[in-house]
Amino acid sequence: MSDACLKLTLEVPAAALDTVEDLLLDFGFAARLLPIRGRRTWQIEAYGPASTDPAALRAAVARAADGYGQGSLTPDIVWLPHRDWVGENQRSFAPLRIGRFFVHDSAHMGQAPANSWPILVDAATAFGTGSHETTRACLLAVDRLARHDERFYPRLVLDMGCGSGILSVAAAKAMRCRVRARDVDAEAVRATRENCLRNGVGDLVVTRPVRSDGAGLESRAYDLVLANILAEPLVRLAPRLAGCLNRGGRLVLSGLLVPQEPMVLRAYLNRGLRLVSRTVDNDWVAMVLVRPGGQGRSP
């Protein structure tokens, strides 16, 4: 975003988070979401067109919050002058070594470490550069599964809520399998498709939009499902995500905080899945579950 823009900051109750984020997208704002430790609220930082009417935006946010009985929410909105915000963000994005993955942007095109899988992804509006705890945890889970310690050889992977496509690229590179990347956001679908091509796995990854209720996901089709989204959508999608997993298939869930873990885990245990492992990083939880009854795919 190189033109002048508006910056919005707002503290939002968890119950209203999805609604307010969708509203900001309708106004053309790209939002960054940060949980506030010890409280059931999130900090939203969003950037959007300078032509936006601040009064109309404030009124729309207030109406959205009223629908959840939260009372009035008043965002702080300031005008920012012409500046290459994306470029500055890219320059601050240092390469990351996450397991055997080496995540870097186009400003850091040096030699990748030996025995690593390089992933090229630039900072943009679509979520997912590897720096957030949830993405990092998913990459580590893919790395462990790709070691084939349990003779796990997935043929078809689902990346639900693909964002930038970083997990689709990781699965395709590490496992050389077919991946279906799905997201409700058109920008995420575009970014995933572009990043898969840039990373040389465009022939392995099919990217398409999906409805927010997950309709259209095939039953028992996937050997591995990656779902790095938020806790409430994970619970809502439990029937779909559990139902599309093959026997012996693994499900990686991330995007939830420690207090939300029991709610999310219960939704999937009730669908017949079994918890294999969990990791915690700065209050963010990632879980790996399995559908019993199989030993994974043969190579």
C-alpha positions in Angstrom: 0.0 0.0 0.0 2.1 2.9 -1.2 -0.7 5.6 -1.3 -1.9 7.6 1.7 -4.2 5.5 3.8 -6.2 5.3 7.0 -5.1 3.2 10.0 -7.7 1.8 12.3 -7.1 0.3 15.7 -9.8 -1.3 17.8 -10.2 -3.7 20.7 -13.0 -6.2 19.9 -14.7 -8.9 22.0 -14.0 -12.4 20.7 -17.7 -13.0 19.9 -17.7 -10.0 17.5 -14.3 -10.6 15.9 -15.4 -12.4 12.7 -18.2 -9.9 12.0 -16.0 -6.8 12.5 -13.2 -8.3 10.3 -15.7 -9.1 7.5 -17.0 -5.5 7.7 -13.5 -4.1 7.4 -12.9 -6.2 4.4 -16.0 -4.8 2.8 -14.5 -1.3 3.3 -11.3 -2.4 1.6 -9.2 -2.7 4.8 -6.5 -5.3 5.4 -6.6 -6.3 9.1 -4.1 -7.8 11.5 -5.5 -9.6 14.5 -3.7 -9.9 17.8 -5.2 -11.6 21.0 -4.9 -9.6 24.2 -3.4 -11.9 26.8 -5.6 -12.6 29.8 -8.8 -11.1 28.2 -11.4 -12.4 25.9 -10.7 -9.6 23.4 -8.6 -9.0 20.3 -6.7 -6.0 19.0 -7.4 -5.2 15.4 -5.0 -3.1 13.4 -6.2 -2.4 9.9 -5.2 -0.3 6.9 -7.5 1.0 4.2 -8.2 3.6 1.5 -7.7 7.2 2.5 -10.9 8.0 0.7 -13.0 6.1 3.3 -15.4 8.3 5.3 -14.3 7.8 9.0 -17.7 8.7 10.3 -19.4 6.0 8.1 -16.8 3.4 9.2 -17.2 4.2 12.9 -21.0 3.9 12.5 -20.7 0.6 10.7 -18.4 -0.8 13.4 -20.8 0.3 16.1 -23.8 -1.4 14.4 -21.8 -4.6 14.1 -20.9 -4.6 17.8 -24.5 -3.9 18.8 -25.6 -7.1 17.1 -23.6 -9.0 19.8 -24.8 -7.0 22.7 -21.4 -5.5 23.2 -22.5 -1.8 23.3 -20.7 0.9 21.4 -17.2 0.3 20.0 -15.3 3.4 18.8 -12.3 2.7 16.7 -9.3 5.0 16.6 -8.8 6.1 13.0 -5.9 8.2 11.8 -4.7 9.4 8.4 -1.2 8.2 7.3 0.7 10.0 4.5 2.1 8.4 1.4 4.6 5.6 2.4 5.5 2.2 1.1 4.1 0.2 4.1 4.2 -3.2 2.4 7.8 -2.6 1.3 8.9 -1.6 4.8 7.2 -4.7 6.2 9.0 -6.9 3.6 12.3 -5.4 4.5 11.7 -6.3 8.2 10.8 -9.9 7.4 14.0 -11.8 8.1 14.3 -15.3 6.8 13.1 -18.0 9.2 14.3 -21.6 9.7 11.3 -23.6 10.9 12.2 -27.3 11.1 13.5 -28.2 7.7 11.7 -25.3 6.0 13.5 -22.1 5.2 10.9 -19.3 4.8 12.1 -16.1 3.1 10.8 -13.2 1.0 12.0 -11.8 -2.3 14.2 -9.3 -0.5 16.2 -12.2 0.9 17.0 -14.5 -2.0 20.3 -15.8 -0.7 21.4 -19.4 -0.6 19.0 -21.7 1.4 20.7 -23.8 4.1 21.6 -27.4 3.1 18.9 -30.0 3.5 16.2 -27.4 3.7 13.0 -26.8 1.8 12.9 -23.1 0.8 9.6 -21.3 0.7 9.3 -17.9 -0.9 6.5 -15.8 0.4 6.2 -12.0 0.5 4.4 -10.0 3.2 1.0 -9.0 1.8 -2.7 -8.8 2.8 -3.2 -12.6 2.8 -2.2 -14.1 6.2 0.8 -16.4 6.5 4.5 -15.6 6.4 5.6 -18.1 9.0 6.4 -15.5 11.7 3.1 -16.1 13.6 3.1 -18.8 16.2 0.1 -20.6 14.6 1.8 -20.8 11.1 5.1 -21.9 12.7 3.4 -24.7 14.6 1.7 -26.0 11.4 5.0 -26.0 9.5 6.7 -27.9 12.3 3.8 -30.4 12.2 4.2 -30.9 8.5 7.9 -31.3 8.9 7.4 -34.1 11.5 4.8 -35.9 9.4 7.1 -35.7 6.4 9.8 -37.7 8.2 7.6 -40.8 7.7 8.4 -42.1 11.2 5.0 -43.7 11.2 5.0 -44.7 7.6 2.6 -41.8 6.8 2.6 -41.1 3.1 -0.4 -38.8 2.2 -1.6 -38.7 -1.4 -4.1 -35.9 -1.0 -3.9 -32.9 1.4 -6.5 -30.2 2.2 -5.3 -26.8 3.3 -8.4 -25.2 4.7 -8.1 -21.5 5.1 -5.0 -21.4 3.0 -4.2 -17.6 3.4 -0.9 -17.0 1.6 -0.6 -20.7 0.7 2.5 -21.2 2.8 1.2 -24.5 4.2 0.1 -25.7 0.7 3.6 -25.1 -0.5 5.2 -26.8 2.5 3.1 -29.9 2.1 3.7 -30.1 -1.6 7.4 -29.7 -1.3 7.9 -32.0 1.7 5.5 -34.8 0.7 5.4 -34.4 -3.1 1.6 -35.0 -2.9 -1.4 -33.3 -4.3 -2.9 -30.5 -2.3 -6.3 -28.8 -2.5 -6.1 -25.2 -1.1 -9.4 -23.6 0.0 -10.3 -20.2 1.5 -13.3 -18.0 1.7 -11.3 -14.9 0.8 -10.7 -14.1 -2.9 -7.4 -12.4 -2.1 -6.1 -15.5 -0.3 -7.1 -17.7 -3.2 -5.2 -15.4 -5.6 -2.1 -15.2 -3.3 -2.0 -19.0 -2.8 -2.2 -19.6 -6.5 0.6 -17.1 -7.2 2.9 -18.4 -4.3 2.5 -22.0 -5.4 3.6 -21.0 -8.9 6.5 -19.0 -7.6 7.6 -22.0 -5.5 7.4 -24.5 -8.3 4.5 -26.5 -7.0 1.7 -25.1 -9.1 1.2 -28.4 -10.7 0.5 -30.1 -7.4 -1.8 -27.5 -5.8 -5.4 -26.8 -6.9 -6.7 -23.6 -5.3 -10.4 -22.7 -5.2 -12.7 -20.6 -3.0 -15.0 -22.4 -0.5 -18.0 -21.4 1.5 -17.6 -20.4 5.1 -19.5 -23.6 6.2 -17.1 -25.8 4.3 -19.8 -27.1 1.9 -18.5 -29.1 -0.9 -15.6 -30.8 0.9 -15.5 -34.5 -0.2 -16.2 -37.2 2.3 -13.2 -39.3 3.4 -11.1 -37.9 0.6 -8.0 -36.6 2.5 -5.1 -38.2 4.2 -4.0 -34.9 5.8 -6.0 -31.8 6.6 -4.3 -28.6 7.7 -6.7 -26.0 9.3 -5.0 -22.9 10.6 -8.0 -20.7 11.3 -9.7 -19.4 14.5 -11.3 -21.4 17.3 -14.9 -20.7 16.6 -14.7 -21.6 12.9 -12.8 -24.8 13.9 -15.7 -25.8 16.1 -18.3 -24.9 13.4 -16.4 -26.9 10.8 -15.7 -30.0 12.9 -18.3 -32.1 11.1 -16.9 -31.2 7.7 -13.2 -31.5 8.6 -13.6 -34.7 10.5 -15.8 -36.1 7.9 -13.4 -35.5 5.0 -10.5 -37.4 6.7 -9.6 -40.9 5.6 -8.9 -43.7 8.1 -5.4 -43.3 9.4 -5.5 -39.6 8.2 -4.1 -36.8 10.3 -5.7 -33.4 11.1 -3.6 -30.4 12.1 -5.6 -27.7 14.0 -4.2 -24.3 14.8 -5.3 -20.7 15.4 -6.6 -21.3 18.9 -5.6 -20.0 22.3 -5.0 -22.2 25.4 -8.4 -21.3 27.0 -10.2 -22.3 23.8 -8.5 -25.7 23.5 -11.1 -27.8 25.5 -13.9 -26.5 23.3 -12.1 -27.2 20.1 -10.8 -30.6 21.1 -14.1 -31.8 22.3 -15.7 -31.0 19.0 -13.3 -33.3 17.2 -13.1 -36.1 19.8 -16.9 -36.3 19.5 -16.4 -37.0 15.8 -14.3 -40.1 16.5 -10.8 -38.5 16.2 -8.0 -39.2 18.6 -5.5 -36.6 19.9 -1.9 -37.5 18.9 0.1 -34.5 20.0 -0.2 -30.8 21.0 2.2 -27.9 21.2 1.9 -24.5 22.9 3.8 -21.4 21.8 3.0 -18.0 23.5 -0.5 -19.2 24.5 -1.2 -20.5 21.0 -2.1 -24.2 20.7 -1.7 -26.5 17.8 -3.0 -30.1 17.8 -2.5 -33.2 15.7 -5.4 -35.7 15.6 -5.9 -39.0 13.8 -8.8 -40.9 12.5 -8.3 -44.4 13.9 -8.5 -47.5 11.7 -5.6 -47.2 9.3 -1.8 -46.9 9.0 -1.6 -44.1 6.5 -0.8 -44.6 2.8 1.9 -46.7 1.3 4.5 -44.8 -0.8 
